């Protein structure tokens, strides 16, 4: 794509140079900004409306009649002030993460009975000077996100004040040129988004294939001609005739959980790693982003049961309850209560048990055995002890583990490649938007291909 013939200094460091016929102005001179006061409460005395809440703005690039908004209520005055109207831009203004503020969505058409909700800001541009769609695209670029992050208020929760939004420097360019940029970006992002959707669909198919392979191998074995018998468990169905259903507690030296209290943490060069649920993902232990406890506390915690290579760690809390990984290296560490610590006996391979926890059967057991506590569900250790496993011979366990190591490695690599492609496409998408809205490329003569 060609560039403009002549550029000039913008006067704004993070925008750099702009085309000669462009100018820069504060957003407040060409737009009105309002903060919604409509919350989630419903009152019978108020008007019943649809409400665009924070997640709706955060997750959708466009708000229109197809957006699944929640139902609430507002006063007539609030409706008149905060109704969703064509060409508005809605942005997130409060969040626990600085990365999540200033995220824009574009109102494609006026919604007759919908309003903007709390924690959101409405930007309505002067239509004679600024296109709402152009501002929406401008707010998507990284340099604007950085501006919002640097100028947000708060430490544990971040917020945008109205002055920060109003004082945002914005390119002022001819409306015809803005509309051409909008058309160009709509065309380009539609193509990129379609490619991303295909990659995401492929990942879902690969994940489903991976799950099916694990389910089949761990619960049915590798011999398709093996005689089968009922497992006695509806979720599990039939198992090979020579396999036994055995309680997990009979196949382990111990099943326990980590420290059930928040310890006093120390500096990393003074202590021992303290692993929690965030350090365990299916099949792997993430040895980063962990805290440290004193050597004295570590010795006390590990006096009876010291974690070692070959042990299994299983998450007890969070969205990934029941995710398991084998400790595959020798190093000193202790575990928090958010992890179940398992050591198998000579009848059960820890790697086979790891794959067992990845089966749909085990996931159902985890959901069934989850109890509420401390505001979130947690996997009860006693329930884990009573898990019934379809137990193959050790030789079969070894063969199944070898097969699954090979099969999942290939699938995981295909998933990784697709994820890398998505990252590159998103980076390309961001670059195109940034270059167009800041004048680094000239799209005035661009024409959409006739076959599209």
Secondary structure as GFF3:
##gff-version 3
##sequence-region A 1 452
A	DSSP	beta_strand	7	9	.	.	.	ID=ss1
A	DSSP	beta_strand	17	19	.	.	.	ID=ss2
A	DSSP	beta_strand	23	26	.	.	.	ID=ss3
A	DSSP	three_ten_helix	27	29	.	.	.	ID=ss4
A	DSSP	beta_strand	31	35	.	.	.	ID=ss5
A	DSSP	beta_strand	47	52	.	.	.	ID=ss6
A	DSSP	alpha_helix	54	59	.	.	.	ID=ss7
A	DSSP	beta_strand	62	63	.	.	.	ID=ss8
A	DSSP	beta_strand	70	74	.	.	.	ID=ss9
A	DSSP	alpha_helix	76	82	.	.	.	ID=ss10
A	DSSP	beta_strand	89	92	.	.	.	ID=ss11
A	DSSP	beta_strand	94	95	.	.	.	ID=ss12
A	DSSP	three_ten_helix	98	100	.	.	.	ID=ss13
A	DSSP	beta_strand	104	107	.	.	.	ID=ss14
A	DSSP	beta_strand	114	116	.	.	.	ID=ss15
A	DSSP	beta_strand	120	125	.	.	.	ID=ss16
A	DSSP	alpha_helix	132	139	.	.	.	ID=ss17
A	DSSP	alpha_helix	142	150	.	.	.	ID=ss18
A	DSSP	beta_strand	158	159	.	.	.	ID=ss19
A	DSSP	alpha_helix	162	166	.	.	.	ID=ss20
A	DSSP	beta_strand	169	172	.	.	.	ID=ss21
A	DSSP	alpha_helix	175	220	.	.	.	ID=ss22
A	DSSP	beta_strand	228	230	.	.	.	ID=ss23
A	DSSP	beta_strand	238	240	.	.	.	ID=ss24
A	DSSP	beta_strand	244	247	.	.	.	ID=ss25
A	DSSP	three_ten_helix	248	251	.	.	.	ID=ss26
A	DSSP	beta_strand	252	257	.	.	.	ID=ss27
A	DSSP	beta_strand	271	275	.	.	.	ID=ss28
A	DSSP	three_ten_helix	277	279	.	.	.	ID=ss29
A	DSSP	beta_strand	280	281	.	.	.	ID=ss30
A	DSSP	beta_strand	284	285	.	.	.	ID=ss31
A	DSSP	beta_strand	291	294	.	.	.	ID=ss32
A	DSSP	alpha_helix	295	301	.	.	.	ID=ss33
A	DSSP	beta_strand	312	315	.	.	.	ID=ss34
A	DSSP	beta_strand	324	326	.	.	.	ID=ss35
A	DSSP	beta_strand	333	335	.	.	.	ID=ss36
A	DSSP	beta_strand	339	344	.	.	.	ID=ss37
A	DSSP	alpha_helix	350	356	.	.	.	ID=ss38
A	DSSP	alpha_helix	360	368	.	.	.	ID=ss39
A	DSSP	beta_strand	370	373	.	.	.	ID=ss40
A	DSSP	beta_strand	376	379	.	.	.	ID=ss41
A	DSSP	alpha_helix	381	385	.	.	.	ID=ss42
A	DSSP	beta_strand	388	391	.	.	.	ID=ss43
A	DSSP	alpha_helix	394	437	.	.	.	ID=ss44
###
